[in-house]
Amino acid sequence: MTRQSAKPPATKATGRAAAPAHRFIVLEGPIGVGKTSLAIKIAGSLGAEQVLEQADQNPFLERFYRNPRAGALPAQLYFLFQRAQQLSALKQQDLFAPVRVADYLLEKDRLFARVTLEDEEFRLYEMVHQRLAVDVVTPDLVVYLQAPVDVLLERISRRGIRHENYIERAYLEKLNAAYARFFHEYDAAPLLIVNAAAIDPLHNDSDYEELLAAIKRMQRGRLYYNPLRHRAL
């Protein structure tokens, strides 16, 4: 598994000389919320390296969407090894590594496993996970993108990935609830919680610039970024 890299244009080289506020930013959220596209866009603005999961490389993913009961375990184990290998490689690099923007936390792997696997399968997954003893880079900012299931379904339909047509509403509801529980307790890094249903940072420049400014300002603790409330003031 290799990571994708986004080399900044030469005109931005001087901009990276100043110490950035965040060296490792992670975007997270449920399927369809737009985290990968937004991570790529933010990486471009910051002249950063992209660290992206490669879902299309998982040979078991379409089988899982077609038949979750039959395909969940191999799909989940493939993702676990893929993500662990990628993030462990980052940890091994020196302290002068470039700014990075990722579209996943390794912890999300266990979150998905708990939602998709039967109890016996999950116990096996936990045994494998513990044996890996993965040492990964801790982000210095996590951006959690929230959106209701109706919005997720609409965005999934719009992007037109064939095997995602099999995703069921009930699965997204469980996944959304699992993300909410996880980030309610999350304190490993500063956390920016974004109402992603209220903005379109991929197609609206004003939305994007406002969100990017909020990311750059974020320093510690947790902050709720609600554009609708902000605009109503």
C-alpha positions as CSV (number, residue, x, y, z in Angstrom):
1,M,0.0,0.0,0.0
2,T,1.5,3.3,-1.0
3,R,0.2,6.7,-0.1
4,Q,-0.7,9.4,-2.5
5,S,1.4,12.6,-2.5
6,A,0.5,16.0,-3.5
7,K,3.5,18.1,-4.4
8,P,2.9,21.8,-3.9
9,P,3.4,24.2,-6.8
10,A,6.7,26.0,-6.9
11,T,4.9,29.3,-6.3
12,K,3.9,28.0,-2.9
13,A,7.3,26.9,-1.7
14,T,8.0,30.1,0.2
15,G,4.7,29.8,1.9
16,R,5.7,26.5,3.5
17,A,8.9,28.0,5.0
18,A,6.9,29.5,7.8
19,A,6.0,27.0,10.5
20,P,2.4,25.9,10.0
21,A,-0.1,25.7,12.8
22,H,-0.9,22.1,12.1
23,R,1.5,19.5,10.6
24,F,-1.0,16.6,10.5
25,I,-4.7,17.3,9.9
26,V,-7.2,14.5,9.7
27,L,-10.7,14.8,8.2
28,E,-13.3,12.2,9.4
29,G,-17.0,11.5,9.0
30,P,-19.4,8.9,7.7
31,I,-19.6,7.7,4.1
32,G,-20.8,10.4,1.7
33,V,-20.0,13.4,3.9
34,G,-17.2,14.5,1.5
35,K,-14.1,14.1,3.6
36,T,-11.8,12.8,0.8
37,S,-12.6,15.5,-1.7
38,L,-12.3,18.1,1.0
39,A,-9.0,16.7,2.3
40,I,-7.6,16.9,-1.3
41,K,-8.7,20.5,-1.6
42,I,-7.3,21.5,1.8
43,A,-4.0,19.8,1.0
44,G,-3.8,21.8,-2.2
45,S,-4.4,25.1,-0.3
46,L,-1.7,24.2,2.3
47,G,0.8,22.8,-0.1
48,A,0.5,19.6,1.9
49,E,0.9,15.9,1.3
50,Q,-2.3,13.8,0.9
51,V,-2.7,10.7,3.0
52,L,-5.7,9.0,1.6
53,E,-7.3,5.6,2.1
54,Q,-7.7,3.7,-1.1
55,A,-11.2,2.1,-0.8
56,D,-11.3,1.3,-4.4
57,Q,-8.3,-1.1,-3.9
58,N,-10.2,-3.3,-1.4
59,P,-11.3,-6.3,-3.5
60,F,-13.9,-7.3,-0.9
61,L,-15.7,-4.0,-0.6
62,E,-18.3,-4.5,-3.4
63,R,-19.0,-8.0,-2.0
64,F,-19.7,-6.4,1.4
65,Y,-22.1,-3.8,0.0
66,R,-23.9,-6.5,-1.9
67,N,-24.0,-8.9,1.0
68,P,-22.9,-7.4,4.3
69,R,-23.1,-10.6,6.2
70,A,-20.8,-12.5,3.8
71,G,-18.4,-9.8,3.0
72,A,-17.9,-7.8,6.2
73,L,-14.9,-9.7,7.8
74,P,-12.6,-9.9,4.7
75,A,-13.4,-6.3,3.8
76,Q,-12.6,-5.1,7.3
77,L,-9.4,-7.0,7.7
78,Y,-8.2,-5.7,4.4
79,F,-8.8,-2.1,5.5
80,L,-7.1,-2.8,8.8
81,F,-3.9,-4.0,7.2
82,Q,-4.0,-1.3,4.5
83,R,-4.5,1.6,7.0
84,A,-2.0,0.2,9.5
85,Q,0.7,-0.1,6.9
86,Q,0.2,3.3,5.5
87,L,0.1,5.1,8.9
88,S,3.0,3.1,10.3
89,A,5.1,4.3,7.4
90,L,4.4,7.9,8.3
91,K,5.6,7.3,11.9
92,Q,8.9,6.1,10.6
93,Q,9.7,9.3,8.8
94,D,11.8,12.1,10.3
95,L,10.6,15.1,12.2
96,F,10.9,17.3,9.2
97,A,8.2,15.6,7.3
98,P,5.9,17.8,5.2
99,V,2.5,19.0,6.3
100,R,0.0,16.2,5.8
101,V,-3.8,16.1,5.3
102,A,-5.5,12.7,5.7
103,D,-9.0,11.5,5.2
104,Y,-9.2,9.0,8.0
105,L,-8.1,8.1,11.5
106,L,-6.9,4.6,12.2
107,E,-9.5,4.4,15.0
108,K,-12.3,4.6,12.5
109,D,-11.3,1.0,11.4
110,R,-12.5,-0.4,14.8
111,L,-15.6,1.8,14.6
112,F,-16.6,0.3,11.3
113,A,-15.7,-3.2,12.5
114,R,-18.1,-2.9,15.5
115,V,-20.9,-1.8,13.2
116,T,-20.4,-4.4,10.5
117,L,-19.2,-7.5,12.2
118,E,-21.0,-10.2,14.2
119,D,-19.8,-10.7,17.7
120,E,-17.6,-13.7,17.0
121,E,-16.1,-12.0,13.9
122,F,-15.4,-8.9,16.0
123,R,-13.6,-10.9,18.6
124,L,-11.3,-12.3,15.8
125,Y,-10.8,-8.8,14.5
126,E,-9.8,-7.6,17.9
127,M,-7.2,-10.4,18.2
128,V,-5.7,-9.4,14.9
129,H,-5.8,-5.7,15.8
130,Q,-4.0,-6.3,19.1
131,R,-1.3,-8.4,17.4
132,L,-0.5,-5.7,15.0
133,A,0.5,-3.3,17.8
134,V,0.4,-0.4,15.3
135,D,2.4,2.7,16.2
136,V,0.9,5.6,14.2
137,V,1.3,9.4,14.0
138,T,-1.1,11.3,16.3
139,P,-2.9,14.2,14.4
140,D,-2.6,17.7,15.8
141,L,-6.1,18.5,14.5
142,V,-9.1,16.4,13.7
143,V,-12.0,17.8,11.6
144,Y,-15.2,15.8,12.1
145,L,-17.7,16.4,9.4
146,Q,-21.3,15.7,10.5
147,A,-24.4,15.4,8.3
148,P,-27.8,13.6,8.6
149,V,-28.5,10.4,6.7
150,D,-30.7,12.1,4.1
151,V,-27.8,14.3,3.1
152,L,-25.4,11.4,3.0
153,L,-27.7,9.4,0.8
154,E,-28.1,12.3,-1.6
155,R,-24.4,12.9,-1.9
156,I,-23.7,9.2,-2.3
157,S,-26.2,9.1,-5.1
158,R,-24.7,12.2,-6.7
159,R,-21.2,10.9,-6.9
160,G,-22.3,7.8,-8.7
161,I,-19.9,5.1,-7.5
162,R,-21.5,1.9,-8.7
163,H,-21.0,-0.4,-5.7
164,E,-22.2,2.4,-3.3
165,N,-25.7,1.9,-4.8
166,Y,-26.0,-1.1,-2.5
167,I,-25.5,1.0,0.7
168,E,-28.7,0.8,2.8
169,R,-30.2,3.5,4.9
170,A,-30.1,1.4,8.1
171,Y,-26.4,0.9,7.7
172,L,-25.7,4.6,7.4
173,E,-27.9,5.3,10.4
174,K,-25.9,2.9,12.5
175,L,-22.7,4.3,11.2
176,N,-23.7,7.9,11.9
177,A,-24.6,7.0,15.4
178,A,-21.3,5.2,16.0
179,Y,-19.4,8.3,14.8
180,A,-21.4,10.6,17.1
181,R,-20.6,8.3,20.1
182,F,-16.9,8.1,19.2
183,F,-16.3,11.8,18.8
184,H,-18.4,12.6,22.0
185,E,-15.6,10.9,23.9
186,Y,-12.6,11.7,21.6
187,D,-9.9,13.8,23.3
188,A,-6.6,12.5,21.6
189,A,-6.3,15.7,19.6
190,P,-8.0,19.1,19.1
191,L,-11.3,18.5,17.5
192,L,-13.3,20.8,15.1
193,I,-16.9,19.5,14.7
194,V,-18.4,20.8,11.4
195,N,-22.0,20.9,10.4
196,A,-21.2,19.7,6.9
197,A,-24.9,19.7,5.9
198,A,-25.0,23.5,6.0
199,I,-22.1,24.2,3.7
200,D,-20.7,23.2,0.3
201,P,-17.0,23.8,0.6
202,L,-16.3,21.8,-2.5
203,H,-18.3,24.1,-4.8
204,N,-18.8,27.3,-2.9
205,D,-15.6,29.4,-2.5
206,S,-17.0,31.4,0.4
207,D,-17.9,28.3,2.3
208,Y,-14.5,26.8,1.7
209,E,-12.5,29.9,2.7
210,E,-14.5,30.3,5.9
211,L,-14.0,26.6,6.8
212,L,-10.3,26.8,5.9
213,A,-9.9,29.9,8.1
214,A,-11.6,28.0,11.0
215,I,-9.2,25.1,10.6
216,K,-6.2,27.4,10.6
217,R,-7.4,29.2,13.8
218,M,-8.1,26.0,15.7
219,Q,-5.5,25.4,18.4
220,R,-6.8,23.2,21.3
221,G,-9.9,21.6,22.9
222,R,-13.0,21.2,20.8
223,L,-15.0,23.7,18.8
224,Y,-18.4,23.3,17.0
225,Y,-18.4,25.1,13.7
226,N,-22.0,25.7,12.7
227,P,-22.2,28.0,9.6
228,L,-26.0,28.5,9.8
229,R,-25.7,30.0,13.3
230,H,-22.7,32.0,12.2
231,R,-24.5,33.5,9.2
232,A,-27.6,34.3,11.4
233,L,-25.6,36.6,13.6
